[in-house]
């Protein structure tokens, strides 16, 4: 299928740069497949479309502050690193911006040495295997150095990291958020349970596939990154 079939106009001024102050008051559009009509609603209206016996499956992954900005130790070249997945203790598969300057043996320093990374292996398309060095606890160093990996169309950095997590986030490991779940609140989930809807959790850590653009003209030629 030609990817141009998926093109549609999206004015930049209509892309919200900050979340709704109240999660479930975000906007919801509902479409009636039979009458081909639609309604502008709020997310809390989703209860009107659920019934007893339905199953709501949610992803309880938790987002890492996986976006790091550092400098190459010997040259001072600026390097951006996005953590994708931990291969083994302290060794991560990463997507590296300005990757051509990060070769095997290169060291990247983050925030005056709070965290550093040694390049162990290079892969295609900016992928690097990095071994992270730190004092104390890795996740504490990452919290101090890292930023939330917001999508490129969001220009404003997140002021409250909890808003880039779902309220049921539990298992740390994602490089991006399962954004469809942002709009649920504890109260809304309780109401959904009261209706008789079964809520089931899965854990799927979101990785490179979210960030990789489609570079081919035909969808059959596109290779998806596994998660």
C-alpha positions in Angstrom: 0.0 0.0 0.0 1.3 3.4 -1.0 2.1 5.4 2.2 0.8 8.6 0.6 -2.7 7.2 1.2 -2.2 7.9 4.9 -1.3 11.6 4.4 -3.7 14.1 5.9 -3.4 17.8 6.8 -2.6 18.5 10.5 -2.2 22.2 11.3 0.6 22.7 13.8 -1.5 25.2 15.8 -4.0 22.4 16.6 -1.4 20.2 18.3 -1.7 20.7 22.0 1.7 21.4 23.6 0.4 20.8 27.2 -2.0 18.2 28.5 -5.5 19.0 29.7 -5.3 19.9 33.5 -7.7 17.1 34.2 -6.9 13.8 32.4 -10.4 12.6 31.6 -11.6 16.0 30.5 -9.5 15.7 27.3 -11.4 15.7 24.1 -13.0 12.5 22.6 -14.5 12.1 19.2 -17.0 9.3 18.7 -18.1 8.0 15.3 -21.2 6.1 14.5 -20.2 3.6 11.8 -23.8 3.1 10.6 -25.0 6.7 10.4 -21.5 8.0 9.6 -22.0 10.8 12.1 -19.7 11.9 14.8 -19.8 13.8 18.2 -17.3 15.9 20.0 -17.2 14.6 23.6 -14.9 14.3 26.6 -13.0 11.2 27.5 -15.1 10.5 30.6 -18.0 9.9 28.2 -16.3 6.6 27.2 -18.4 4.9 29.8 -21.4 5.4 27.5 -19.8 3.0 25.0 -18.8 0.2 27.5 -21.1 -2.5 28.9 -20.9 -5.4 31.4 -18.8 -8.3 30.0 -16.5 -6.1 28.0 -12.7 -6.4 28.6 -10.5 -3.4 28.8 -6.8 -4.3 28.2 -4.3 -1.7 29.4 -0.5 -1.5 29.2 1.0 -1.0 32.6 4.5 -0.2 31.3 6.3 2.8 32.9 8.3 5.4 31.0 12.0 5.9 31.7 13.5 9.4 31.6 15.3 7.9 28.6 16.5 11.0 26.7 20.0 12.1 27.6 22.2 15.0 26.3 25.9 14.6 26.8 29.3 15.4 25.2 32.0 13.1 23.8 34.8 13.0 26.3 37.7 13.7 24.0 36.2 16.2 21.6 33.3 17.8 23.4 31.0 17.0 20.5 27.3 17.1 21.5 25.5 13.8 21.6 21.9 12.9 22.2 21.1 9.4 23.4 17.8 7.6 23.7 17.7 4.5 25.8 15.8 1.7 24.1 16.2 -1.5 26.1 18.6 -3.0 28.6 20.5 -5.9 27.0 22.2 -6.9 30.3 23.1 -5.1 33.5 24.2 -1.6 32.7 24.4 -2.3 28.9 21.7 -0.7 26.8 20.7 -0.6 23.2 20.5 3.1 22.4 19.5 5.3 19.5 22.2 8.0 19.2 22.0 11.3 17.5 25.2 12.5 15.8 26.1 8.8 15.9 29.0 9.1 13.4 31.1 10.6 16.2 30.3 7.7 18.6 32.6 4.8 17.6 33.6 1.8 19.7 35.7 2.9 22.6 34.2 6.4 22.7 33.0 7.8 26.1 30.0 10.1 26.4 29.7 12.2 29.6 26.4 13.4 31.0 25.9 16.2 33.4 29.5 16.6 34.7 30.0 12.9 35.1 26.9 12.0 37.1 26.6 9.4 34.4 28.8 8.3 31.5 28.6 5.7 28.8 31.2 3.7 26.9 30.4 2.6 23.4 30.9 -1.2 23.1 29.4 -1.9 19.7 28.0 0.0 16.7 24.9 -1.0 14.6 23.2 0.5 11.6 20.9 3.6 11.6 22.4 5.2 14.7 22.0 2.2 17.1 24.8 1.8 19.6 25.4 -0.6 22.5 26.5 1.6 25.5 27.8 0.5 28.9 26.7 3.0 31.5 29.1 4.0 34.4 27.8 5.7 37.5 28.1 5.9 41.3 25.3 4.6 43.4 22.1 3.5 41.8 21.6 3.7 38.0 18.0 4.7 38.1 18.7 7.5 40.5 21.5 8.8 38.2 19.1 8.5 35.3 16.4 10.5 37.1 19.0 13.3 37.7 20.3 13.4 34.1 17.5 12.1 31.9 14.4 13.8 30.3 11.1 12.3 29.3 11.3 11.2 25.6 8.5 13.4 24.2 7.5 13.0 20.6 9.1 15.4 18.1 5.9 17.4 17.6 5.8 18.4 21.3 8.2 21.4 21.6 7.7 22.1 25.2 9.6 20.0 27.8 7.4 18.2 30.3 7.0 20.2 33.5 5.5 17.3 35.5 6.9 13.8 34.6 3.9 12.1 36.2 1.7 13.5 33.3 3.8 11.5 30.9 2.8 8.3 32.7 -0.5 6.6 33.0 -2.0 6.4 36.5 -1.6 2.6 36.4 2.0 2.6 35.2 3.9 -0.1 37.2 6.8 -1.7 35.3 9.7 0.6 34.3 11.1 0.0 30.8 9.5 2.1 28.0 11.2 4.6 25.9 7.9 6.2 25.1 4.5 6.3 26.7 1.4 4.2 25.8 -0.4 7.5 25.2 -3.9 6.1 24.7 -4.0 5.5 28.4 -3.1 9.0 29.5 -6.8 10.0 29.8 -7.8 7.5 32.4 -8.2 8.6 36.1 -8.6 6.3 39.1 -12.1 7.5 39.5 -13.0 6.8 35.8 -11.4 3.3 36.1 -13.5 2.6 39.2 -16.6 3.7 37.3 -15.7 1.4 34.5 -15.3 -1.5 36.9 -18.7 -0.8 38.4 -20.3 -1.2 35.0 -19.0 -4.7 35.0 -16.1 -4.3 32.6 -13.1 -6.5 33.3 -9.8 -4.7 33.4 -6.7 -6.7 32.3 -3.1 -5.6 32.5 -0.3 -6.4 30.1 3.3 -5.1 30.1 4.7 -4.1 26.7 7.7 -1.9 26.8 7.6 0.6 24.0 10.8 1.0 22.0 12.4 2.0 18.7 9.4 1.4 16.5 7.7 4.5 18.0 10.5 6.7 16.8 11.5 5.2 13.5 10.0 7.0 10.6 8.6 5.0 7.6 11.2 5.6 4.9 9.7 3.3 2.2 7.0 4.2 -0.3 5.1 0.9 0.1 4.0 -0.5 3.4 5.0 -4.1 2.5 8.7 -2.9 2.4 8.6 -1.5 5.9 10.3 -3.5 8.6 8.9 -2.9 12.1 11.2 -3.0 15.1 10.1 -5.6 17.7 9.0 -4.8 21.2 
